[in-house]
């Protein structure tokens, strides 16, 4: 049994998690970190545990930190992969430090390039860029499967002061970013944003989404909104959105 624990906002990480589950050979169980983290106890008992998560501002999402800190690992093998658009930064280093504190030292750390989804700052990806990054993700995910099957391990530098500094600043911002989301009159109250939110930070009230401080700033809501009604940062109502082309609303819904 391989437990594949993933956190995904716009489908990039979920796509890789599904591909690993389909190709790893052993029986695999997909574990949604956003759902599982709410439990009082998290037991990861398996022949292997795989962690997959995106890089947020050179670090790992806060919910992934909480999940790994809370989890009890009963497994002889752990692999940790970060998906990233612009840069993985020190995301793996952050999780590596937590695992080391738990006495888990035999770990494989891997990086999986994907399409940049933080379009509120970087803007929507160009079509050619998307094609290239999707192919890079496919290749890196296939390599991840080979490393997991072979139970490879490696070491990384966990001293990443600049990445840690940027990550801390971002984590402080996340506590208030939810207040900056705007909803246009295009919203029809369909509820897709509530469905796709991986941490249940959105509630539909009077046919309008209400955002809470549980928000991880994953960008899933604004990228999956069929009406482009959710806005943040430089996004405009007519700005193109992005989610992994093979992960639709039903697939990403918790």
C-alpha positions in Angstrom: 0.0 0.0 0.0 1.2 3.5 -0.9 -0.5 6.5 0.6 -0.3 9.5 -1.7 -1.0 12.6 0.3 -1.7 15.7 -1.8 -2.7 19.3 -1.6 -4.0 20.9 -4.8 -5.7 24.2 -5.6 -5.8 24.3 -9.4 -5.2 20.6 -10.2 -1.5 20.5 -11.0 -0.5 18.6 -8.0 -3.7 16.4 -8.1 -2.8 15.5 -11.7 0.6 14.2 -10.7 -0.8 12.4 -7.7 -3.3 10.6 -9.9 -0.6 9.6 -12.4 1.6 8.3 -9.6 -1.3 6.3 -8.2 -2.0 4.8 -11.6 1.6 3.9 -12.4 3.3 3.0 -9.1 2.2 -0.7 -9.4 1.2 -1.2 -5.7 -2.2 -0.5 -4.3 -2.4 3.3 -3.8 -4.7 5.5 -1.7 -5.1 9.2 -2.5 -5.3 11.3 0.7 -6.6 14.8 0.4 -4.5 16.9 2.9 -7.1 19.6 3.1 -9.7 17.1 4.3 -7.5 14.9 6.4 -5.8 17.7 8.3 -9.1 18.4 10.1 -9.0 15.1 12.0 -7.7 15.0 15.5 -5.3 12.2 14.7 -3.6 11.4 11.4 -2.1 8.0 11.0 0.0 7.3 7.9 0.5 3.6 8.0 1.7 2.1 4.7 4.6 0.5 2.8 5.4 4.0 1.5 4.0 7.5 2.0 4.3 10.1 -0.7 3.7 13.8 -0.1 2.8 16.1 -3.0 2.2 19.8 -2.6 2.7 23.1 -4.5 5.3 25.8 -3.7 3.8 29.0 -2.4 6.2 31.9 -2.4 9.3 29.7 -2.0 7.7 27.7 0.8 5.1 25.0 1.5 1.4 25.8 2.1 0.5 26.3 5.8 -1.9 23.4 5.7 0.8 21.1 4.5 3.0 22.2 7.4 0.1 21.4 9.8 -0.6 18.1 8.2 3.0 16.8 8.3 3.5 18.1 11.9 0.3 16.4 13.0 0.8 13.1 11.1 2.1 9.9 12.7 4.3 8.2 10.1 4.4 4.4 10.3 6.2 3.6 7.1 9.7 2.5 6.1 9.7 5.0 3.2 8.7 8.6 2.6 9.0 10.6 -0.7 8.3 14.3 -0.9 7.6 16.2 -4.1 6.9 19.9 -4.8 5.1 21.1 -7.9 6.0 24.6 -8.9 5.5 27.3 -11.6 8.2 29.9 -11.1 10.5 28.3 -8.5 10.3 25.6 -5.9 12.3 27.8 -3.5 12.8 26.1 -0.1 9.5 24.3 0.0 11.1 20.9 0.2 13.5 22.2 2.8 10.7 23.3 5.0 9.0 19.9 4.9 12.4 18.2 5.2 13.1 20.0 8.5 9.8 18.8 9.9 10.4 15.2 8.9 13.9 15.3 10.4 12.4 16.5 13.7 10.2 13.5 13.6 13.3 11.2 13.2 12.5 10.5 9.5 15.8 10.8 7.6 15.4 8.3 4.7 13.5 10.4 2.3 13.4 11.1 -1.4 12.9 14.8 -2.4 11.8 15.6 -5.9 10.7 18.6 -7.9 7.9 18.6 -10.5 7.6 21.7 -12.8 4.1 22.7 -13.6 2.1 25.6 -15.1 2.3 28.8 -13.0 -1.2 29.3 -11.5 -0.6 32.5 -9.5 -2.1 34.5 -12.3 -3.2 37.3 -9.9 0.4 38.4 -9.8 2.2 36.8 -12.8 -0.7 37.0 -15.2 -2.2 34.1 -17.3 0.3 31.7 -18.9 0.8 31.9 -22.7 -0.5 28.9 -24.7 3.0 27.8 -25.8 4.3 28.2 -22.2 1.4 26.1 -20.9 2.2 23.3 -23.5 5.9 23.2 -22.5 5.2 23.2 -18.8 2.6 20.4 -19.1 5.1 18.3 -20.9 7.8 19.0 -18.3 5.3 18.0 -15.6 4.5 14.7 -17.4 8.2 13.9 -17.7 9.0 14.8 -14.1 6.0 12.8 -12.8 7.1 9.7 -14.7 10.6 10.1 -13.1 8.9 10.5 -9.7 7.2 7.1 -10.2 10.5 5.4 -11.0 12.1 6.9 -7.9 9.2 5.8 -5.7 9.1 2.3 -7.1 12.9 1.9 -6.6 12.6 3.5 -3.1 15.3 6.0 -3.9 16.5 8.4 -1.2 18.5 11.5 -1.4 19.5 14.6 0.6 18.8 18.3 0.2 20.1 21.5 1.8 17.5 22.4 4.4 19.3 25.7 5.2 17.4 28.1 2.9 17.3 31.5 4.8 16.1 33.7 1.9 13.3 31.2 0.9 12.4 30.9 4.6 12.1 34.7 4.9 9.9 35.1 1.8 7.8 32.1 3.0 7.2 33.7 6.4 6.2 37.0 4.9 3.7 35.2 2.6 2.3 33.1 5.5 1.6 36.4 7.3 -0.1 37.8 4.3 -2.3 34.7 3.9 -3.9 35.5 7.2 -5.5 38.7 5.6 -5.5 38.0 1.9 -9.0 36.4 2.1 -10.3 39.9 2.8 -9.1 41.2 -0.6 -11.0 38.8 -2.8 -13.7 40.6 -4.8 -16.8 39.1 -6.4 -18.3 40.8 -9.5 -21.9 40.9 -10.6 -21.2 38.1 -13.0 -21.5 35.7 -10.0 -24.6 33.5 -10.3 -24.2 31.7 -7.0 -23.4 28.3 -8.7 -21.3 27.2 -5.7 -18.3 25.9 -7.7 -15.9 27.9 -5.7 -17.2 26.4 -2.5 -16.8 22.9 -4.0 -13.2 23.3 -5.2 -11.9 25.1 -2.1 -9.5 22.5 -0.6 -9.8 23.8 3.0 -13.5 24.7 3.1 -12.7 28.4 3.4 -15.7 29.5 1.2 -19.4 29.4 2.1 -22.2 30.5 -0.2 -24.4 33.0 1.6 -27.3 34.6 -0.2 -25.9 33.2 -3.5 -22.6 34.9 -3.0 -19.3 33.4 -1.8 -18.0 34.5 1.6 -14.3 34.0 2.2 -12.9 33.0 5.6 -9.5 33.1 7.4 -9.1 29.4 6.6 -8.1 30.5 3.1 -4.7 29.1 1.9 -4.6 31.5 -1.1 -4.4 28.6 -3.5 -6.2 30.4 -6.3 -8.6 27.5 -7.0 -11.7 29.5 -6.6 -10.9 32.3 -9.1 -9.3 29.9 -11.6 -12.3 27.4 -11.6 -15.1 30.1 -11.5 -17.0 29.5 -14.7 -18.1 33.2 -14.8 -14.7 34.7 -13.9 -16.5 36.5 -11.2 -13.9 36.2 -8.5 -11.0 38.7 -8.7 -7.8 39.3 -6.8 -4.8 41.5 -7.5 -4.3 42.4 -11.2 -7.0 40.1 -12.4 -9.8 41.6 -14.5 -13.2 40.1 -15.3 -11.9 39.3 -18.8 -8.5 37.9 -17.7 -8.0 34.3 -18.8 -7.9 31.8 -15.9 -6.0 28.5 -15.5 -6.5 25.1 -14.1 -4.9 21.8 -15.2 -6.8 20.9 -18.4 -7.4 17.3 -17.3 -8.7 18.2 -13.8 -12.2 19.6 -13.9 -14.4 21.0 -11.1 -15.7 17.5 -10.2 -12.2 16.0 -10.0 -10.8 18.7 -7.8 -13.8 19.0 -5.5 -13.1 17.8 -2.0 
